[in-house]
Amino acid sequence: MTATSAGPSASAPQSRRRWQLALFVAVVASAIALLAAARLEPLAGDLALGLAPAPTGDVTSRVAVVVVTEDTLAAFPYRSPIDRGFLAALIDRLDAAGARAVGIDILVDQPSDPAKDAAFFAAIDRARIPVTLALATEADGLTERQNAYIEQHVLPRRHGLIALGRDEIDGVVRHLPKPRGDGRTRLPTFAASIAGAPVAMPDETTGSSRILYSAKRAAEPDAPSAPFPIYPAHVVSLLPNDWLSGKYILVGTDLPTIDRHPTPFVTGQGSEAGTIPGVVIHAHILAQRLAGLSLPVAPPAMRVAMTGSAALLAAFLFLLPWPPRWLILCLALALVAWTGASLWLVGTGSLLPPLVAPPLAALAAAALMSLSRWQAERSERTFLRLAFSRYVSPSIVARIASGRLALALGGEKRRVTYIFTDLEGFTSLSEKLPPGDLADILNPYLDEMCRLMTEHGATIDKIIGDAVVGFFGAPDDDPEQETRAVALALALDGFAQGYRQRLEARGISLGATRIGLHCGEAVIGNFGGSRFFDYTGIGDTVNTAARLEGANRFLGTRILMSETVAAGSSGCPVRPAAELVLKGRSTPLPCHVPLSPDECEEGGAWVESYRNAYQLMTAGDPAAAAAFEAVLRQRPDDPLARLHVKRLQDGEHGATLVLEGK
């Protein structure tokens, strides 16, 4: 078998297919990651938010919250709308105390008591400090009547949008609200209006930015996640002016079922701690604006690009012909580097990148590429096994593929049972037939012979012309090797005899298949040169099996096995053939012939007669010749009985035969 180089022209399409596969895997992995991370990405951002910069005490100390509670409402004649006379008095108190600015996070969208309404708006108009009213529009679900009231009473005064955007996935308030309007009319956010909009917030209109919730104040255990004081509205009149002077004060509600929102604190502290009043959220936003802080969120296009890039890099990485452990190590280092870089961006307030999708896409791409690589290697191994097994025994191919058989020169001594087969007279027949006819006869014969060997668990050593050689006991140990070898010999003989009969029906005379078996020690391994070698056996056991195959020609038998094979096989009846002194040996080797299933079914009378005659012959009894003649009368076609009758008639005695030929 000669190997030739396919050259660049053959490798180019394969390389192109690999690149195409990597691109396809990257797209699929990115899609999987983006879909799977849709729920996890916000949660990961919530956890990472603890690393982001947040307003410090010098900023949060400038903010205070005043809330209308159930205790406050208990003093009013009605619950809704909130008593505007009370709110008017509250504005006057905060103005007198010297507050920096006030924001009323209570929507004034309908009339109440006319006198109290008038007092409320009058308090706003005469206040020396800026007072911002809550603003909502039809986009927030207001009716036309509500919207008309707001246009008449709220829009002419300082105002700001109070709507808080919730994530569609879980309803958590995570992102800064954005102003609305066009070039002519612009509606600011509530916090921006309170602060007087002196500080421009990054990505306020074009992008999305996270709310940087400040840490919980240890001194305020009852104020969930609030770094600034929260006062009940009905006690403000009792507070010292110093507690209110110079502060941005937000007035809102803290009621169980009104204007409460889940925040990122839900992820780390649970729903009870993470659900806080809307006015407190606006206080966090105001503190963030006063501190000039922002954490822009990667826009969708950037998230897709980052995710796709991660998947693509991982897919191309797993195209490299490196050992799996190096590929996994590189992937792990890349994921660690990505995580570190992402947390650094969050920690510096530069960007909140996608924390889940890119690593997930990289892992998905690596998994898909590994699966594809494994599948390709598996297909290649399957192909190589199939192709290689046509040249080498399948058992050897399996051992090589599993790595249990080293492709190196050398051998080991093992106990094996060798089986040699040869087709009698085929050389003469091949000289008479055209090559095509010869192949039509030989190929089906060899194909079935090899199939039977493989089916019975034999390792095929070699095929030489019409001869097939195999062995049991290597490369794997086989404690039943003799029994398997005898069963294989009978199966090969049964096929060969049937094949001869089919060819005779076509007018083609094919000789018998001779089979020799011997069990013993042999050196089994790879023998040859550094480039080409065979997995074969060397030793007297191999030579003896070959000699026994040839001895069939002198005895007239088709199967001949040594005493070691007959003794080791179980469940197979045999009869003694002779004690052969093979070429190259000086001591006789007892040999036997296995009985085929047909011979066993015919009855054992002639077999017992033969065995008795053989015992007489080995004992030197003159009656042995007559005993063998009796066997021939029972079975005229028995070659062994005919052989021994002739030997004894020629004056030979005993069961020992000396063979000089093969």
C-alpha angles and dihedrals in degrees: 000000000000124000121212129191116253092207130208093309091065096042096048096069090045092050090047091051090051092052090047090050091051091051092048092048091049091054093047093045091049092051091048092048095047092050094044094045095050090094098031099048096070091046092051089050089052091055093045091050089082088071095052121099113263134189110283130221096273088063102035090050087066092061129074133173128217115195134193105226135183089268089055093050091049089072094054126088090229136018102222132077095022111251104273092198087062090048090050090054090047092054091050090050093050091046091051092048090057101248116180095227139337130219120195107209091187115103113236100199104139139033123266130171103351094220093050091045090053091048091050096052091041090055090053094048096049097043115116090213125068112264118197120203124210114257132201131166141201086275087067093054102269120152122238090256093053092045091050092052091050092049090053101044110016107036094056088058132056108293144165138192112261098187112124116205116229124204111253092225101060107354095246119150103234109141135067113257116247130225118249137215141067133271093290101041122034123180110201125212120261095251093045091053093049091049090048088240094266092143122059113224116219115245091004093142107012103040145018126265131187122244106245099219110203123233121270115265114241089216091058106056091158094052105080112223093338119135092188132065120273117203128189109244095233092060098048091094088061096050122104114255090239090067091059105029116112094003133127101237123197118198119203145123134287102192127145098244106021129085098343121144137188113244134189087274085078089074096056105024106028134253096291094056094036098054109082137164117279092238090060090052089052088050089056090049091049092051090049091051092048089051091049092231129149140170108199115208118227107257119239094260091053092047091052091046093049092046093048092047092052091049092046094050091048092048092050090045090057090051089070115101093236127133112271093246091059092048092050091047092051091048092049092050091049091051091049090049091049092049091048093048092047093051090047090054090050092046092053093045090239100123144337101226123190104282100186110028100061096048090043091049090049091050092046092049091048091049093048092046091048090050091048091046091049091048092049092047090046091052090047091049090048091049092046092048091050093045096038092047088064088065101029133035111276090233090058091048090052091051093048092048092051092048092239092116116059117221093226135109116265142078147217134222112254139165107250141165113225124202123195124190130187133177110232117233096358094128091060091045092051091057090059101045130073114251092252094053090045091055091047089057101039102041097058089044094052093041092058093041091054092044091054091048092051092044091054093048099254123148110233108229101184147323115230111183105300094345122099121195126193142156143202127220099050147115081006125032114255117192090187096047096125093052091047091048093053092047089050092049091053091047092050091048092049092051094044093051092049091047090052091053093050091051092047088057086059091049095256117128112212124183126236122274111244118209130193128188132188134166125208145097121316137163107253123191148083112324127176136058132325093270105032126031142148131231096231145130132259128194147066092300090063093047092047093053089051091049091050091053089054092044090067087074092061096042096042092235130126100211124038125175134181126245091256092059093045092049094048097046118089129205095014117111115220138178127213117258107182144302102263127201098205125204110282093020131096102194125070118253115211109230133191141194120224118230114240121228089254092054091050092050092051091067134264100254096100091041091055089047090052093049091050091050090049091052090051089050094051089048091053092242112162089220090071094090093054090047092054090047087056089053090053090053088056094042112015093182096057105123096196094053089048091049095050093045090055092045093050092045089052090057100261120135137191127032098275118116123183113213118196098179131063 
